[in-house]
């Protein structure tokens, strides 16, 4: 299945709308989460929401531009996935598509009670063409680190698909994983993943 087909028509429309807005307003950003995983090869998953990383300025601008689209607090309280993050973010409902906009400068993944700081430099975001539009996505190795730091089943499945679909810079991955203190998780994941392929 072509990975672009994993997005609904509404999700594609919202993605295009966001990217055009980010360009027009000069907002620095990177697509992350499930959509980034799909772009890098996790084609056996459903896209639940669109995750966007930005900086403090971006969060402020987006909050003003999408004032009437914020998800209600009682709906946010029901979301199980939010327990895996400690981050300044806003959740939007744009035409029925959930969009999480997070400030990446102070982002932490939470796994089994441990906090892992996993920032990226937005200037390092990789430009891709997907669904007929050019936009920026979280760098491959940074996405792997983020997904393993969170550590949910879907994250581990994404990483397995991503690692089998891409050439990974393991030197850079090790360096960054050591900086954010999750190298042992990546080593263990590599061992398990290579064992499963035998």
Helices and strands as residue ranges (DSSP letters): G 3-6, H 9-24, E 29-32, H 33-39, E 50-54, H 56-65, G 67-69, H 73-76, G 80-84, E 85-86, E 89-94, E 97-103, G 104-106, E 108-111, E 114-117, G 122-124, E 126-130, E 133-137, H 140-150, H 153-165, H 170-179, H 183-197
